[in-house]
Amino acid sequence: MTHRTHTHDTPRDDTGAADTADAAVARRQRFGRLPERIRLQDTVETKPATRPDPARDTYHADEWLIRYCG
């Protein structure tokens, strides 16, 4: 496979440098600084503990039937 280069028949416009500079300024304004840091306290959700329910932890003879066959 050969590599071919294409020569432009039309002269190039020098306004491309100004457009590139304007694009760089716009990009710098949008992405020029990092977002604010998130504090560790804001990343953890806490819920108050609930009282234990004794009825929930008691053994029920037919529970296995409901869980595995129901």
C-alpha atoms as a printed R data frame, in Angstrom:
   type eleno elety resid chain resno       x       y      z
1  ATOM     1    CA   MET     A     1   0.000   0.000  0.000
2  ATOM     2    CA   THR     A     2   1.367   3.382 -0.916
3  ATOM     3    CA   HIS     A     3   0.874   6.583  1.004
4  ATOM     4    CA   ARG     A     4  -0.303   9.468 -1.115
5  ATOM     5    CA   THR     A     5  -0.300  13.098 -0.185
6  ATOM     6    CA   HIS     A     6  -2.799  15.491 -1.657
7  ATOM     7    CA   THR     A     7  -1.640  18.930 -2.689
8  ATOM     8    CA   HIS     A     8  -4.176  21.704 -2.370
9  ATOM     9    CA   ASP     A     9  -4.857  23.617 -5.553
10 ATOM    10    CA   THR     A    10  -6.465  26.528 -3.723
11 ATOM    11    CA   PRO     A    11  -4.393  28.866 -1.556
12 ATOM    12    CA   ARG     A    12  -4.886  28.465  2.177
13 ATOM    13    CA   ASP     A    13  -6.664  31.093  4.192
14 ATOM    14    CA   ASP     A    14  -4.679  32.583  7.100
15 ATOM    15    CA   THR     A    15  -7.803  33.223  9.230
16 ATOM    16    CA   GLY     A    16  -7.559  29.642 10.493
17 ATOM    17    CA   ALA     A    17  -4.999  30.740 13.087
18 ATOM    18    CA   ALA     A    18  -7.423  33.323 14.510
19 ATOM    19    CA   ASP     A    19 -10.225  30.743 14.608
20 ATOM    20    CA   THR     A    20  -7.916  28.323 16.380
21 ATOM    21    CA   ALA     A    21  -6.979  30.979 18.949
22 ATOM    22    CA   ASP     A    22 -10.665  31.839 19.540
23 ATOM    23    CA   ALA     A    23 -11.464  28.165 19.965
24 ATOM    24    CA   ALA     A    24  -8.587  27.804 22.429
25 ATOM    25    CA   VAL     A    25  -9.878  30.749 24.487
26 ATOM    26    CA   ALA     A    26 -13.416  29.326 24.534
27 ATOM    27    CA   ARG     A    27 -12.084  25.895 25.498
28 ATOM    28    CA   ARG     A    28  -9.955  27.416 28.266
29 ATOM    29    CA   GLN     A    29 -12.963  29.303 29.688
30 ATOM    30    CA   ARG     A    30 -15.079  26.162 29.694
31 ATOM    31    CA   PHE     A    31 -12.532  23.573 30.850
32 ATOM    32    CA   GLY     A    32  -9.766  25.751 32.306
33 ATOM    33    CA   ARG     A    33 -10.267  24.843 35.953
34 ATOM    34    CA   LEU     A    34 -11.250  21.781 37.906
35 ATOM    35    CA   PRO     A    35 -14.651  21.522 39.589
36 ATOM    36    CA   GLU     A    36 -14.893  22.139 43.311
37 ATOM    37    CA   ARG     A    37 -13.793  19.286 45.541
38 ATOM    38    CA   ILE     A    38 -16.461  17.188 47.216
39 ATOM    39    CA   ARG     A    39 -15.990  16.945 50.955
40 ATOM    40    CA   LEU     A    40 -15.827  13.462 52.477
41 ATOM    41    CA   GLN     A    41 -18.751  14.327 54.764
42 ATOM    42    CA   ASP     A    42 -20.900  14.927 51.671
43 ATOM    43    CA   THR     A    43 -20.149  11.504 50.153
44 ATOM    44    CA   VAL     A    44 -21.438   9.341 53.019
45 ATOM    45    CA   GLU     A    45 -25.119   8.826 53.740
46 ATOM    46    CA   THR     A    46 -26.063   7.956 57.287
47 ATOM    47    CA   LYS     A    47 -29.342   6.616 58.593
48 ATOM    48    CA   PRO     A    48 -30.309   6.355 62.235
49 ATOM    49    CA   ALA     A    49 -30.396   2.833 63.646
50 ATOM    50    CA   THR     A    50 -33.797   1.223 64.110
51 ATOM    51    CA   ARG     A    51 -34.869  -0.816 67.076
52 ATOM    52    CA   PRO     A    52 -34.585  -4.586 66.513
53 ATOM    53    CA   ASP     A    53 -37.863  -6.345 65.737
54 ATOM    54    CA   PRO     A    54 -38.069  -9.622 67.703
55 ATOM    55    CA   ALA     A    55 -40.912 -10.924 65.519
56 ATOM    56    CA   ARG     A    56 -38.692 -10.668 62.459
57 ATOM    57    CA   ASP     A    57 -35.959 -12.860 63.897
58 ATOM    58    CA   THR     A    58 -38.146 -15.615 65.378
59 ATOM    59    CA   TYR     A    59 -38.203 -19.016 63.738
60 ATOM    60    CA   HIS     A    60 -41.267 -19.871 61.703
61 ATOM    61    CA   ALA     A    61 -41.697 -23.538 60.755
62 ATOM    62    CA   ASP     A    62 -43.358 -22.839 57.395
63 ATOM    63    CA   GLU     A    63 -41.015 -20.022 56.346
64 ATOM    64    CA   TRP     A    64 -38.763 -22.330 54.312
65 ATOM    65    CA   LEU     A    65 -41.813 -23.413 52.312
66 ATOM    66    CA   ILE     A    66 -42.751 -19.819 51.533
67 ATOM    67    CA   ARG     A    67 -39.165 -18.835 50.644
68 ATOM    68    CA   TYR     A    68 -38.108 -21.807 48.529
69 ATOM    69    CA   CYS     A    69 -41.356 -23.158 47.068
70 ATOM    70    CA   GLY     A    70 -43.578 -20.094 46.912
